[in-house]
Amino acid sequence: MSWIQQPPGADAVAAQKAALREAFGGWSIIHTTDTCRWWAIRTGQRARLDGRLLGARVCTELDADTADELHVKLREVVQAEAGAR
């Protein structure tokens, strides 16, 4: 087969992933089709500000039931890290 049929809503998921990636560039955004869960992951190396580690409490993985919920969690982490500078 030369093409792969996408499940219903695949375009919406792709658009939501792209929006999250644009808003939170240091994070990898994943949507699992088997559980329909959302994930944001980054390495410890990416979890740095100005070349310094943020401290012992560095968030490197988040999960959520929806893209909107993941966006809220990512925004909270970004705001907390900005206060740690």
C-alpha positions in Angstrom: 0.0 0.0 0.0 1.5 3.4 -1.0 -0.5 5.4 1.5 -1.5 5.1 5.2 -5.0 5.9 6.2 -5.1 8.2 9.2 -7.7 7.6 11.9 -10.5 10.2 12.3 -9.1 13.3 14.1 -5.5 12.7 13.0 -5.4 16.2 11.4 -6.6 17.8 14.6 -4.0 15.8 16.7 -1.3 16.8 14.3 -2.3 20.5 14.5 -2.4 20.3 18.4 1.1 18.7 18.4 2.5 21.4 16.1 1.0 24.2 18.3 2.5 22.7 21.5 5.9 22.2 19.8 5.9 25.8 18.7 4.9 27.1 22.1 7.3 24.9 24.1 10.3 24.4 21.8 12.5 22.5 24.3 9.9 19.7 24.7 9.1 16.7 22.6 5.4 16.3 22.2 3.9 12.8 21.9 0.3 11.6 21.5 -0.3 7.9 21.8 -3.1 6.5 19.7 -3.6 3.4 21.8 -4.3 5.3 25.1 -5.0 8.7 23.6 -2.7 10.3 26.2 -0.5 13.3 25.7 3.2 13.5 26.8 5.8 16.2 26.9 9.4 14.9 27.4 12.8 16.6 27.5 16.2 15.5 28.5 18.0 16.8 31.6 20.4 18.6 29.3 17.5 20.5 27.8 16.2 21.4 31.2 18.7 24.2 31.7 18.4 27.9 31.7 21.4 30.0 30.7 23.6 26.9 30.8 22.9 26.2 34.4 20.8 23.3 35.9 17.7 24.6 37.5 18.4 22.5 40.7 17.4 19.2 42.0 13.7 19.6 41.0 13.8 19.6 37.2 10.7 18.5 35.4 11.5 16.3 32.4 8.2 14.5 31.8 4.6 15.5 31.9 1.4 13.6 30.8 -2.2 14.6 30.4 -5.5 13.4 29.1 -5.9 16.3 26.6 -3.7 18.7 24.6 -5.2 21.6 26.6 -4.4 20.0 29.9 -0.8 19.4 28.7 -0.5 23.0 27.6 -1.5 24.1 31.1 1.0 21.9 32.8 3.8 23.0 30.4 3.0 26.7 31.0 3.1 26.0 34.8 6.6 24.4 34.5 7.9 27.3 32.3 6.6 29.9 34.7 8.1 28.1 37.7 11.5 27.7 35.9 11.4 31.4 34.9 11.1 32.3 38.6 14.1 30.0 39.4 16.5 32.2 37.4 
